[in-house]
Amino acid sequence: MTARLVLVFAAILSITSACSRSDLPASGETTVSASYFDNAGRDDVFSGGVKMIPVNTPKGVFKVWTKRTGNNPRIKVLLLHGGPGGTHEYLEALDSFFPGAGIEYYYYDQLGSYYSDQPDSPELWQIPRFVDEVEQVRRALRLDDTNFYLFGQSWGGMLAVEYALKYQQNLKGLIISNMMMSIPQYNEYAQKVLVPAMDPKALVEIKALEHAGRTSDPRYMELLMPNHYEQHLLRLPADQWPDPVNRTFKHLNSKIYVPMQGPSELGASGTISNWDRTADLRSITVPTLVIGARYDTMDPKHMEWVSKQFPKGHYLFCPNGSHLAMYDDQQIYFTGLIGFIKNVDAGKW
């Protein structure tokens, strides 16, 4: 979630040297053909690309919201948002870059998120069920190993890895953005690096509010915004945060977020707190891009290590970025992301 400058794709191509890893070359010049805008045979034309997809769950059938942009038979990117319980909205920065690169992409609000059905069924908020949901969405959108790229940011990166561990035969490429592969290691990084760097007086008050169970108190956010969020989530003053980011915060479903992540923003304590896939990454053999950032809540050194665990892993480092590097390190982020997709499409990786 970020927005410093909205640059046209041609401008990005002029800064290819900004990528911090030589294995992430520029995407090259792209001329979007008329076929990118061809909606012939599409069943979502009437609704502007929106489809409500039914998904089967242990508690019945519900619908999830998706929206397609573009037409490219070889490159189709399904976007998994963060949270859990967030929305696709903060990912809308992609609208400034993916169309110019000729990439077909799908926004998607997971079950329980704002634009999808929101059943009051706590037993549904489990990782395996979310994985099954993604597979149902993939089938409904007719994505396959000739064209299917799965992008996951934050919690979405966790979900993307879980999907790949079970269904990588359906994938052409995988992108993990700003998500460590071990929650215990994430918690350790938060306590050893992020928390000690905070203003001591603010930290004492934040801890007191957490201990008292008052994380919904406006004062909690008032303290977190300058001392944590503006440092590690999106490195801009809060009054300059872009509308897509603000809408995601406004629409966050706390009935999913708190049980899974936990109430504290200085570490995870919910049902995902023991999640760790570091030992399983080598079994994912599709081309995989890992994106890390210097000021992220996720340890960038861990992210680089993760990229080396995948047999076909690549690392993109955003030296000016935070958790939402797609905004506060936008040029490097999108140059590297689009370059990865184009290289996989060209059979180079």
N, C-alpha and C positions, 0 to 999 in steps of 0.2 A: 504494500500500500504506500504510494508515494507520488509526488508530483512536483518536481522542481522546474523542468522545462518539458514541453511537449514538442519533440523534434520530429520532423519528417524523416522518413526512412533514408532518403538520399543523404541527409546530413550525417547520419550514423556511419555510413559507409566511408566517410572521410577520416574517421578516427580509429581505424583498425589497429593501430599500434597500441591503443589503450588497453586491449585485452591483456591480462597479466599472465596468461599462459600461452606459449607458442603453439600448443595443440588445439587452440580454439581460433582458427583463422577467421577473417571477415567473411560475411555471407556472400559477398560479391554483388555486382549490380543485378537488379531484378526488374524486369519489365512485366507488369501484371497484364496478362492477356484478357481478352474479353470473356474467355471461358470462366474466369474467376467469378464473374457476376451472372453466370448462366444458372438459372433455377429450374431448368427443364427437368421434369420428372420428380421434383422434390415435393414431398407432401406437407411441407411447412411454409410454403410461400404465402398463403393467406394470412398467417399469423406473424409474418416477418422473421421467420426462422425459429420461432418458439414451438416447442413440443412438450406436452405434459406426459411423461412416461410412467405407466403403471409398474410398480415393483411389488413382488410378493414378499411378505415378511411373516414371521410366526404369529403376528397379531392381525393379519389380514393384508389386503391389497391397498396401497396408497400410491399417490402420484408425486413425481419429482419434476422440477422445472429445468428445462434445457433450452438453449438458444444457439443456433448455428449462424456463423458468419462466413461467407465465401464458399467457393467450390474448388477443390483440388483433389482429384482422385488418388494422388500419391501421398499427400500430407494432410492428416486430420488430427488435430490436437484436442484431447479431452482435458479440461481444466478442473483440478481438485483444489478447492479453496481451503483455507485454514479454519481454525476454531479449536476444538470441534464446536459446531453450532454457528459458525460464521456464515458468510454469504459470498457469492461470486463477485459482488460489487467492487471490492477493492482491486480486483484483477482487470478492471476496465481500462487500465493504462495500456493493455495490449491492443486496444482499438487503434492506437496511434502508430503501431508498428507491424502487426501481423498482416493486415490487408495489403500494405505496400510490399510485403515479401511474398504475397500470393499464398499465404498459409490459411487453410480452412481450420476453424477452431470452434469449440463448443463450451459455452458457459454452462454451469450445472450447479444447482443448489441441492446439496445432499438432503436426504429425508430429515425433517425436523428444522431445516433452515427456512428462512423467511419466505421465499417464493415457492417453496414446496409444501406438501402437507406436513402438519406438525402434530402427530399423534402424541397423546400424553401417556406414553408407554416406556418407562425407564429401562425395561429389559431389552429394548431395541438398540440402546446405545452401547453396542459392543463391536469391537473391531471386525470379527469374522462376518457379522451381519452387514456392516458397511462394505466389506469386500464383495460380498454376494450382490449387494446393490449395484456396485460399479460394474460388475459383470453383466447384470441385467440391462443396465443403461448401454453398455457397449453393444450388446446384441441388438437392442432396439434401434441404435444409430447405425448399425451395420458397419462397424469398424473392424478391421482385421489386420493380420500381420504384414500386409502389403502397404498399409497406410496409417496405422494406429500409433500415435505418440501419446503417452500418458504423462501429464505435467502435474506435480503436486507441490504446493507451497505450505511450509509450516506443518500443521496437522495433516494437510493434504499430502505432504511428502511422506509421512508415516504410512498413510493409507495407500499411496502409490507403490511403496515398497512391499507392503503386505499383498497387494494385488499381484505384483510381479512375481512374488515367491510362489503364488498359486497358479497364475495364469500367464506366465511370460510367453507362452506359445502364441498368444494373440497380439503381442507387441512388436512394433518396429523400432521404437525408441522410448527411453524413460528419462524424465527430468525430475530431479529432487532439488528443490529450492528451499534453502534456509531451514533445514530440519536435520538435527543430529539423529543418529541411529541408535541411541541409547538414552533413555530418560534418566537413569541413574547418573550417567556421565554429564548430562545436561544439568541436573540438579547440583552436581559437584562443581561444575563451571560457574553456575550462578552464585553459589555460596563462597567460592574461593576467589572469584574474579569480579563479578558484577556487583554483588552486595557490598564488599569492602570499599568499592570506589564511590559509593553513594554518600551524600551529605549525612554525617552522623546523627544530627538532630532530627532530620527528616526520617531516617531509618528507624530511630527509636519510636517515633510516632506511628510509622507504618506497621512496625512489628506489634505495637500495642493494639492497633485496630484489628490486625489479623487475629491476635490472641483472643480478643473480645468478640470475634465473629462479626465484625462490623465492616466487612469489605464492600458492602453496598452503600455505606455512608459516603456522601459526596466528598467529604474530606479525604477519604482514601484515594480517590481519583485525583483530587486537587494536589496531593503530595506526589503521586506516581507520575503524573504528566511531566513535570519539569525534571524530576530526579531519575526517572527510568524510561518512560516512553519516548521523550524527546531525545534521549541519549542512545537508545538501543532498538526502538521500534521504527521510528521515522524521524530522521534528524532534521526536523524543521520545527519552528515554533508552532504550537498547537493551533493558533489562529490562522496558520498558513497551510494546514493539512487539507488535501484535496477532498472534494465532495465524495468521490467513491469510497474513500477510507472512512470518512465520517458516517456514511450510510451503513457501512458494514458494522461499525461499532453500535450504531443506533439499533440495528436489527439482530444483533447477536442473541442467540437463544441460550440464556443462562441455565435453563433446565437440562441442557446437554453439556455445556461448557464446564460448569462447576463439578458435576459428578465425574466427568472424565479427566479434566485438567486439574481441578481443585480450585479453591477460592483465591489462593495467593498468586500474585503475578511474579513472585521471586523464586519460582520453582513449581514443579508439578507434584501434586499429592493425591490425585484422583485415581480412577481405575487404570489409567495408563502408566502409573508411576513406576512399575517394574518392567516396562517394555524395553527390550534390547534385542536388536537384530544384527549386531556387529559380527556374529559368528556365521551368519547365513548369507552374507552379501555375495560371496564368490559364486554362489549357485545362480546368480542372475547374469546371464551371458549376453543379453541384448545391449546395444550401445547405450550408455548411461551418462548423463551430464549431472554433476553435482555443483551447486552454486552456494558459495559462502561469502561472507562480508565481514570486514574488519570490526565493525561496531555492533554486530548482530548479537542477539541473546544466545545464539548458537555458536559454539567455539569454532572459529574458522580453521584452526589447526586440525580439529577433529574432522571437519568437513573435507579438508584436503586428504586426510588419511582414508576417509570413506571412499573417495573417488578412486583410490588405488586398490581397493578391495575388489572392485568390479573388473572382470577380465577385459571389458571394453569401456572402462571408466575414463572420464575426462573432468577436469576441474576448472571452474570459472571463479576467480576471486574478484570481488568488488571492493577496491581499497577505500572508497568513500561511503560505502553502503552500510545499512543496518538491516534489521529484520525485513524491512520493506525496501530492499535495494532496487526494486523495479521502479522506485520513485527517486530515492536520494542518491543513486548511482545509475541513473537510467540509461545513459549512453553505453556504458560498459555492459550492463546487464543485458540489454536487448541485442547488442552486437554479438555477444557470445552465445546467447540463446538461439537466435536466428541462424548464426553460423553453424551451430551444432546440428540443428534440424536439416539445414541445407546439405551439410556434409554426409549425414546419414542417408538422406534421400539420394545423393549422388553415389552412394556405395563406397565412400572413402573410409568410413568407420564401421 
